[in-house]
Amino acid sequence: MSIFDRLSLAGRVAVVTGSGRGLGFEMARALSEAGAHVVLTGRTAETLDRAVDAIAQAGGKAEAATFDAADIDAGRAAIADIRKAHGRLDILINNVGARDRRPFASFDDAQILNLIQTDLLSAVSLSRDAAEIMKAQGHGRLIAVTSIIGNLALPGDAIYPIAKQGMTGLVRSLAVEYGAYGVTSNAIAPGMFATETNAALAENPDMISFARQRVPLERWGRPDEITGAALFLASDAASFVNGHVLTVDGGMSVRM
Ligand SMILES: NC(=O)c1ccc[n+]([C@@H]2O[C@H](COP(=O)([O-])OP(=O)(O)OC[C@H]3O[C@@H](n4cnc5c(N)ncnc54)[C@H](OP(=O)(O)O)[C@@H]3O)[C@@H](O)[C@H]2O)c1
């Protein structure tokens, strides 16, 4: 089998959470280009419909599942529905990651719980259910989108790194518990990407200059530059890669 065949996702069923736009959409589009049927998730039906249409117009296969990541029961129901409809689930990319940049002391307990639920507990719950389906199949790819924030931290940005470090722990727990069943678990840790959500920051001259100084490639990442990592980890080309965090940051996190 050629390396290109091993990158094919033909016949695979994938879920990418938070994929109506941004990095999630780019990863969903890439998986569909490689042949997977992709389920896109998010809170806004219209955004998801547009994303599904864009994939379909490019010849891909996609559908939408509308739910808020913070709603754990809704997420579990969506995974059960996907299994019922398709009879399998091969790839889960836990991509949702909300961020609320403000001082630690300004968060009350309910706000902390909501962020942790959205960014971490949702992924824990979806991964558990998906991993059991994958275990029964003898094949699966669990992928978590973390961040270079987590190993690194910023003042005034307290809860997000806590959740992202938790995701790294989740990836490792799954890797050791499910590896024996042909199910791998890895993470992608992005650096600075000029997504729609970051548009104002990415166009800010100070932030352009910051990227030039801090990122060895001297620029922000383009959203589609996340896709190579996602396709690789989702495919059979990564069959012996397990428990790894693949940083995609233009070298930012290794620069002194
Ligand atoms: N962009 C970067 O520079 C960067 C850097 C490091 C790490 N990351 C990580 O990469 C991931 C994607 O980042 P991004 O910048 O592409 O994200 P984004 O643009 O902020 O959001 C992408 C998608 O997530 C969905 N979403 C947001 N909250 C949700 C929720 N509670 N439940 C369900 N869906 C939700 C949104 O749809 P709806 O609004 O319709 O729900 C949207 O389609 C995140 O985990 C982020 O932490 C990004």
The ligand as an SDF file (V2000), in Angstrom:
LIG
                    3D

 48 52  0  0  0  0  0  0  0  0999 V2000
   -7.1750   30.1510   16.3630 N   0  0  0  0  0  0  0  0  0  0  0  0
   -6.0450   30.0440   17.0620 C   0  0  0  0  0  0  0  0  0  0  0  0
   -5.1060   30.8440   16.8900 O   0  0  0  0  0  0  0  0  0  0  0  0
   -5.8810   28.9370   18.0650 C   0  0  0  0  0  0  0  0  0  0  0  0
   -4.6760   28.8350   18.7670 C   0  0  0  0  0  0  0  0  0  0  0  0
   -4.5160   27.8080   19.6800 C   0  0  0  0  0  0  0  0  0  0  0  0
   -5.5380   26.9000   19.8890 C   0  0  0  0  0  0  0  0  0  0  0  0
   -6.6900   27.0290   19.2010 N   0  0  0  0  0  0  0  0  0  0  0  0
   -7.7430   26.0480   19.4570 C   0  0  0  0  0  0  0  0  0  0  0  0
   -8.2390   25.5660   18.2250 O   0  0  0  0  0  0  0  0  0  0  0  0
   -9.6330   25.2970   18.3420 C   0  0  0  0  0  0  0  0  0  0  0  0
  -10.3730   26.0230   17.2370 C   0  0  0  0  0  0  0  0  0  0  0  0
  -10.0900   27.4000   17.3110 O   0  0  0  0  0  0  0  0  0  0  0  0
  -10.7950   28.4730   16.3420 P   0  0  0  0  0  0  0  0  0  0  0  0
  -10.0470   29.7460   16.5450 O   0  0  0  0  0  0  0  0  0  0  0  0
  -10.9350   27.9160   14.9950 O   0  0  0  0  0  0  0  0  0  0  0  0
  -12.2330   28.5410   17.0520 O   0  0  0  0  0  0  0  0  0  0  0  0
  -13.4310   29.5620   16.8470 P   0  0  0  0  0  0  0  0  0  0  0  0
  -13.2560   30.2660   15.5340 O   0  0  0  0  0  0  0  0  0  0  0  0
  -13.5360   30.4200   18.0310 O   0  0  0  0  0  0  0  0  0  0  0  0
  -14.7290   28.6220   16.8620 O   0  0  0  0  0  0  0  0  0  0  0  0
  -14.8910   27.6820   15.9160 C   0  0  0  0  0  0  0  0  0  0  0  0
  -16.2040   26.9610   16.0160 C   0  0  0  0  0  0  0  0  0  0  0  0
  -16.5060   26.4970   17.3250 O   0  0  0  0  0  0  0  0  0  0  0  0
  -17.9180   26.5440   17.5090 C   0  0  0  0  0  0  0  0  0  0  0  0
  -18.2100   26.6530   18.9270 N   0  0  0  0  0  0  0  0  0  0  0  0
  -17.7960   27.6170   19.7730 C   0  0  0  0  0  0  0  0  0  0  0  0
  -18.2820   27.3830   21.0060 N   0  0  0  0  0  0  0  0  0  0  0  0
  -19.0070   26.2330   20.9270 C   0  0  0  0  0  0  0  0  0  0  0  0
  -19.7570   25.4850   21.8650 C   0  0  0  0  0  0  0  0  0  0  0  0
  -19.8870   25.8670   23.1330 N   0  0  0  0  0  0  0  0  0  0  0  0
  -20.3550   24.3630   21.4210 N   0  0  0  0  0  0  0  0  0  0  0  0
  -20.2760   23.9750   20.1370 C   0  0  0  0  0  0  0  0  0  0  0  0
  -19.5790   24.6490   19.2080 N   0  0  0  0  0  0  0  0  0  0  0  0
  -18.9490   25.7680   19.6020 C   0  0  0  0  0  0  0  0  0  0  0  0
  -18.3480   27.7670   16.7050 C   0  0  0  0  0  0  0  0  0  0  0  0
  -19.6530   27.6440   16.2060 O   0  0  0  0  0  0  0  0  0  0  0  0
  -20.9400   28.2730   16.9480 P   0  0  0  0  0  0  0  0  0  0  0  0
  -20.5520   29.6470   17.3990 O   0  0  0  0  0  0  0  0  0  0  0  0
  -21.9830   28.2540   15.8930 O   0  0  0  0  0  0  0  0  0  0  0  0
  -21.2240   27.3430   18.0540 O   0  0  0  0  0  0  0  0  0  0  0  0
  -17.3620   27.7700   15.5450 C   0  0  0  0  0  0  0  0  0  0  0  0
  -17.8760   27.1010   14.4260 O   0  0  0  0  0  0  0  0  0  0  0  0
  -10.0250   25.7080   19.7590 C   0  0  0  0  0  0  0  0  0  0  0  0
   -9.9690   24.5930   20.6150 O   0  0  0  0  0  0  0  0  0  0  0  0
   -8.9320   26.6770   20.1530 C   0  0  0  0  0  0  0  0  0  0  0  0
   -8.7430   26.7320   21.5550 O   0  0  0  0  0  0  0  0  0  0  0  0
   -6.9040   28.0180   18.2970 C   0  0  0  0  0  0  0  0  0  0  0  0
  1  2  1  0
  2  3  2  0
  2  4  1  0
  4  5  1  0
  4 48  2  0
  5  6  2  0
  6  7  1  0
  7  8  2  0
  8  9  1  0
  8 48  1  0
  9 10  1  0
  9 46  1  0
 10 11  1  0
 11 12  1  0
 11 44  1  0
 12 13  1  0
 13 14  1  0
 14 15  2  0
 14 16  1  0
 14 17  1  0
 17 18  1  0
 18 19  2  0
 18 20  1  0
 18 21  1  0
 21 22  1  0
 22 23  1  0
 23 24  1  0
 23 42  1  0
 24 25  1  0
 25 26  1  0
 25 36  1  0
 26 27  1  0
 26 35  1  0
 27 28  2  0
 28 29  1  0
 29 30  1  0
 29 35  2  0
 30 31  1  0
 30 32  2  0
 32 33  1  0
 33 34  2  0
 34 35  1  0
 36 37  1  0
 36 42  1  0
 37 38  1  0
 38 39  2  0
 38 40  1  0
 38 41  1  0
 42 43  1  0
 44 45  1  0
 44 46  1  0
 46 47  1  0
M  CHG  2   8   1  16  -1
M  END
$$$$
